[in-house]
Amino acid sequence: MKTPFALIVLVLALFLGACADQPLISDEDYKASHGPAPNSPDPSSHVSQSPLSNY
């Protein structure tokens, strides 16, 4: 009785492991469809306008 249960668990684990390699959405598609959060600060606000002005 333990052997069929163990085989079923093994096959299910292999199946789920194979499905995990295929993402539902690519990173590029996610970034294109999700912008910054509402009222989020501008991440580039701390960067100076002229990076060569210090030299």
KEGULO-953319 format. One line per field, with one value per residue: residue in one letter; x, y, z of N, C-alpha, C, O in turn. Coordinates in Angstrom, 3 decimals. Example, Ala and Ser with C-alpha at 12.3 -4.5 7.8 and 13.67 -1.06 7.14 Angstrom:
% KEGULO-953319
nupa: (A  S)
nu: (13.190  12.850)
nv: (-5.690  -2.250)
nw: (7.800  7.080)
cau: (12.300  13.670)
cav: (-4.500  -1.060)
caw: (7.800  7.140)
cu: (13.200  12.900)
cv: (-3.300  0.030)
cw: (7.800  7.870)
ou: (14.236  13.409)
ov: (-3.319  1.138)
ow: (8.465  8.039)
END
This chain:
% KEGULO-953319
nupa: (M  K  T  P  F  A  L  I  V  L  V  L  A  L  F  L  G  A  C  A  D  Q  P  L  I  S  D  E  D  Y  K  A  S  H  G  P  A  P  N  S  P  D  P  S  S  H  V  S  Q  S  P  L  S  N  Y)
nu: (0.821  2.049  3.792  2.382  1.361  3.705  4.794  2.883  3.173  5.807  5.643  3.891  5.457  7.593  6.202  5.235  7.663  8.664  6.898  7.556  9.704  8.843  7.946  4.978  4.769  6.969  9.951  10.252  7.665  6.318  7.520  6.738  3.988  3.582  3.892  5.512  4.625  1.653  2.039  4.725  8.151  10.398  12.889  15.212  15.699  17.720  20.016  22.453  22.101  24.201  26.631  29.373  30.116  31.549  34.170)
nv: (-1.200  1.175  1.558  2.236  4.737  6.166  6.212  7.731  10.185  10.741  10.977  13.147  15.142  15.316  16.209  18.716  19.953  20.124  21.920  24.230  25.395  26.954  30.134  32.069  34.612  36.764  38.560  40.983  41.469  41.740  44.050  45.888  45.985  46.752  49.602  52.152  52.322  54.019  57.419  57.091  57.910  59.629  57.659  58.593  61.086  61.752  61.790  63.795  66.405  66.882  64.744  65.079  67.452  67.607  67.201)
nw: (0.000  0.589  -1.485  -3.989  -3.195  -2.689  -5.269  -6.618  -5.295  -6.009  -8.838  -9.009  -7.761  -9.583  -11.830  -10.960  -10.518  -13.111  -14.232  -12.933  -14.186  -16.236  -16.570  -15.944  -16.950  -18.665  -17.579  -18.925  -19.909  -17.486  -16.375  -18.289  -17.966  -15.350  -13.686  -11.656  -8.154  -7.009  -6.016  -5.487  -4.825  -7.073  -8.371  -9.517  -8.513  -6.736  -8.219  -9.662  -12.115  -13.876  -14.174  -14.623  -13.562  -11.220  -11.813)
cau: (0.000  2.911  4.484  1.623  1.282  5.021  4.925  2.010  3.814  6.993  5.216  3.344  6.576  8.304  5.341  5.242  9.003  8.807  6.086  8.150  10.720  8.212  7.221  3.714  4.970  8.400  10.333  9.996  6.225  5.918  7.960  5.953  2.605  3.540  4.673  5.797  3.463  1.106  2.664  6.083  9.118  11.179  14.157  16.352  15.735  18.959  21.107  22.645  21.811  25.434  27.558  30.756  30.344  32.476  35.541)
cav: (0.000  2.336  1.719  3.070  6.105  6.774  6.445  8.852  11.391  10.976  11.466  14.492  16.051  15.516  17.022  20.095  20.474  20.441  23.101  25.402  25.967  27.788  31.218  32.444  35.891  37.077  39.755  42.155  41.711  42.219  45.438  46.725  46.108  47.259  50.817  52.403  52.408  55.366  58.320  56.670  58.951  59.439  57.055  59.305  62.447  61.990  61.849  65.168  66.573  66.824  63.925  65.487  68.777  67.508  66.988)
caw: (0.000  0.631  -2.767  -4.944  -2.682  -2.907  -6.710  -6.967  -4.772  -6.820  -10.154  -8.797  -7.490  -10.845  -12.692  -10.473  -10.739  -14.531  -14.504  -12.291  -15.057  -17.249  -15.915  -16.563  -17.625  -18.720  -16.830  -19.759  -19.918  -16.162  -16.235  -19.199  -17.514  -13.980  -13.493  -10.243  -7.278  -6.911  -5.048  -5.163  -5.158  -8.286  -7.951  -10.072  -7.991  -6.018  -9.179  -10.131  -13.535  -14.654  -13.387  -14.855  -12.997  -10.086  -12.290)
cu: (0.863  3.553  3.669  1.514  2.607  5.230  4.076  2.637  5.037  6.630  4.658  4.463  7.363  7.504  5.359  6.616  9.229  8.012  6.723  9.191  10.148  7.415  5.937  3.845  6.471  8.686  10.029  8.511  5.744  6.289  7.150  4.542  2.485  4.466  5.009  4.501  2.941  1.774  4.065  7.059  9.871  12.539  15.377  16.477  17.031  20.171  21.245  22.438  23.050  26.469  29.022  31.077  31.324  33.922  36.122)
cv: (1.263  2.599  2.531  4.524  6.837  7.072  7.639  10.167  11.741  11.546  12.884  15.506  16.327  16.396  18.485  20.733  20.864  21.703  24.366  26.076  26.932  28.902  31.564  33.734  36.191  38.345  41.018  42.491  42.254  43.688  46.373  46.959  46.668  48.456  50.995  52.515  53.838  56.145  57.879  57.770  58.612  58.861  57.792  60.725  62.753  62.078  63.280  65.233  66.455  66.020  64.336  66.839  68.753  67.408  68.223)
cw: (0.000  -0.728  -3.771  -4.487  -2.922  -4.388  -7.156  -6.500  -5.614  -8.188  -10.034  -8.546  -8.766  -11.796  -12.260  -10.650  -12.184  -14.874  -13.939  -13.176  -16.079  -16.566  -16.671  -17.358  -17.584  -17.920  -17.622  -19.789  -18.574  -15.987  -17.127  -18.670  -16.099  -13.862  -12.022  -9.435  -7.239  -5.775  -4.641  -5.556  -6.435  -7.896  -8.497  -9.517  -7.257  -6.952  -9.682  -11.641  -14.400  -13.870  -13.564  -14.241  -11.833  -10.538  -12.902)
ou: (0.455  3.826  4.221  1.571  2.610  5.803  4.510  2.629  5.276  7.254  4.937  4.414  7.763  8.073  5.482  6.712  9.921  8.433  6.450  9.530  10.902  6.330  5.840  3.121  7.149  7.773  9.595  8.135  4.871  5.479  6.903  3.962  1.384  5.688  4.809  3.429  3.716  2.039  4.544  6.818  9.965  13.281  16.477  17.296  17.410  21.262  20.260  22.583  22.972  27.123  29.850  32.198  31.882  34.825  37.268)
ov: (2.298  3.748  3.455  5.439  8.003  8.109  8.451  11.153  12.915  12.504  13.729  16.618  17.467  17.238  19.383  21.934  21.846  22.475  25.464  27.234  27.659  28.652  31.370  33.938  35.906  39.113  42.018  43.661  43.121  44.484  47.522  48.020  47.028  48.318  50.078  52.770  54.778  55.595  58.248  58.490  57.448  59.509  57.620  61.497  63.921  62.417  63.901  64.235  65.980  66.569  63.975  67.328  69.795  67.522  68.209)
ow: (-0.527  -1.074  -4.368  -5.309  -3.317  -4.721  -7.974  -7.236  -5.900  -8.643  -10.884  -9.072  -9.004  -12.491  -13.092  -10.906  -12.455  -15.735  -14.425  -12.935  -16.727  -16.041  -17.882  -18.332  -16.597  -17.618  -17.050  -19.704  -18.524  -15.510  -16.761  -18.903  -15.683  -13.932  -11.225  -9.982  -7.419  -4.707  -3.569  -6.525  -6.825  -7.158  -7.972  -10.015  -7.163  -6.494  -10.083  -12.345  -15.533  -12.983  -12.727  -14.382  -11.490  -9.709  -13.352)
END
